[in-house]
Amino acid sequence: MSTETDETAEADGPEPEVDAAELAELRTRVDELEDRLTAAETEVGDEGRSMVVVATKGTLDMAYPPLILASTAAAFGWDVTVFHTFWGLDILHEDHSTDLQMSSVGNPNTPVPNAIASLPGMDRVTTRLMRKRIADNETASVQELLDVCFDMGVEMQACQMTVDLMDYDEDDFYDDVTVGVGAATALEQMADADIQLLV
């Protein structure tokens, strides 16, 4: 048995001598690679990510998606911007945001046929039913979600062109809303963001 071991050792050849300087250099390189790997893992983690959401609709049901996504991303430590344009401005309007309505017509998820949904006053009925469902499920209101977003540093932007088009007064928006933002600025932020969403 020892003869086989000797023969194997002879076949493999003598152990190469290790230069201490080369070994030290190799260990330094391994340490550097481990540091770079750790930094890369940290960089792709939740911290440091960014998201831009474009909110275009101002109905009660469509106010929730951008606010829920924005507040959740902010809770993860992301840098979040919501750019409100056209009817999405109503979400930021202090008076309008408290009375957002739902459309019954053409909404396949409302349990009302279009023939009935088109009757006068049905949007109010559908909105009342949705508000009741929100309350019964103890879901946060639009105002509560806005407060959370503002508290967590979400930048709520109002499209300046739409503000002018709708003849809104900038004083009608919540205090923390960023006004005077144009489409070019929004596009630049979207281009740099990790995630871009249109709602």
Sequence and secondary structure as in RCSB ss.txt:
>XXXX:A:sequence
MSTETDETAEADGPEPEVDAAELAELRTRVDELEDRLTAAETEVGDEGRSMVVVATKGTLDMAYPPLILASTAAA
FGWDVTVFHTFWGLDILHEDHSTDLQMSSVGNPNTPVPNAIASLPGMDRVTTRLMRKRIADNETASVQELLDVCF
DMGVEMQACQMTVDLMDYDEDDFYDDVTVGVGAATALEQMADADIQLLV
>XXXX:A:secstr
 HHHHHHHHHHH S     HHHHHHHHHHHHHHHHHHHHHHHHTSSTT EEEEEE   SHHHHHHHHHHHHHHHH
TT EEEEEE GGGGGGTBTTGGGG     TT TTSSS HHHHTSTTHHHHHHHHHHHHHHHTT   HHHHHHHHH
HTT EEEEEHHHHHHTT  GGGB TT EEEE HHHHHHHHHH SEEEE 
